[in-house]
Amino acid sequence: MIKLPELKIGNIKLKNSLMLAPMAGITDMPLRELAVEGGAGLVFTEMISATALSYGDRKTLKLLQTSDKEKDMVGAQIFGNSPSVMSESAKKIQDLGYNIIDINLGCPAKKIAKAGAGAKLLESPNNIESILSSVVKAVSVPVTAKIRIGLFKGQNIAPEIIEIAQNSGIKMVSVHARPAENGHSGPPDLKAFEEAAANAEIPVIANGGIIDIKSAEKFLKIPKCGGLMIGRGAIGDYDLFKRIEWFFDKNDVLPHPDINTKIKWFKKHILASIDFYGEEKGIVVLRKIAPYYIKDIPNACQIRDRFNKITTLKDFNILMDNIMQFSNSTNF
Ligand SMILES: Cc1cc2nc3c(=O)[nH]c(=O)nc-3n(C[C@H](O)[C@H](O)[C@H](O)COP(=O)(O)O)c2cc1C
């Protein structure tokens, strides 16, 4: 019988070993609160530029705002390539009250690679070592890292990077089990993840393609899998965390979200987003997230187009009422 592993990050014991992945432009405070409500044991901010934070950039500080709902369950992720700037930013984040700091060693985006950060660092283990150790030395909270299995297909550098990380004082590594060259597509490499976790002395968390119980189980079967990190599968389906926890820990099957549940989450999200950003921006920032809420609804494309023109809560509520009327009349 497979069970969810218990997870301790340094001295922090989490309520479960299920976490929301950091996602730029997505995992702001409103969405993180929903993930906590849906059962995540830990959530992450999107990647924060250590350089921008060192200048006290206002937008960057907004990305670091947290709420009581996610208190003690939120980690901040930073990226950069200078040990001193990264440590200075980590200290600032600790002073803001965060009790977990994560270091991005997996982002393949061109802009990040140009700055020598993210997955680009996987090409130079010496740099990784100096960044990780200086951040660990600079703060008293646990520091974690998020890595890739490798840069290109067939390469597995995770065991080497995990060894460097644990020797540098890192307390947990999450592994996106796809090569950096694949971006976020394709199946996760389960065998490479198994090899990555095999000799680790710190928790190694699986990430990539977890969208339901079946995909969660594939990772949980792997010896030494320390927990699961879920990205896109949890957007708009926050109860996925609860469903996984109940299935593996309580042997109970919770229902899949129906249209009413999805709309309930969408409405909650809009209200929280408006509260956080103001009415117009609060709605506009959800344009890239709306497809996750409406993808299973017939006419999803038309609904998305209508949503993309909306800038007021009143019009949003009209659209949601239209969807509900339509769904009740067609019984889906
Ligand atoms: C829109 C988007 C933004 C992302 N931003 C980040 C980020 O800021 N930091 C990071 O470490 N990974 C980032 N990722 C990668 C995710 O954390 C995760 O590794 C990836 O989506 C694979 O997990 P999934 O298959 O469950 O979605 C991002 C992914 C997406 C789709």
The ligand as an ORCA input file, in Angstrom:
! r2SCAN-3c Opt
* xyz 0 1
  C       3.676     29.387    -16.786
  C       4.764     28.679    -16.022
  C       5.629     29.412    -15.237
  C       6.642     28.761    -14.518
  N       7.458     29.494    -13.703
  C       8.376     28.868    -12.918
  C       9.118     29.585    -11.921
  O       8.928     30.791    -11.717
  N      10.042     28.891    -11.220
  C      10.253     27.536    -11.396
  O      11.096     26.949    -10.719
  N       9.541     26.849    -12.305
  C       8.593     27.466    -13.028
  N       7.812     26.748    -13.882
  C       7.944     25.280    -13.901
  C       6.976     24.651    -12.884
  O       7.374     24.975    -11.585
  C       6.967     23.129    -13.034
  O       8.271     22.666    -12.854
  C       6.475     22.707    -14.416
  O       5.272     23.365    -14.756
  C       6.263     21.192    -14.461
  O       5.263     20.812    -13.569
  P       3.793     20.408    -14.101
  O       3.997     19.422    -15.209
  O       3.106     19.850    -12.881
  O       3.150     21.675    -14.594
  C       6.817     27.365    -14.616
  C       5.931     26.645    -15.414
  C       4.910     27.279    -16.111
  C       3.964     26.450    -16.939
*
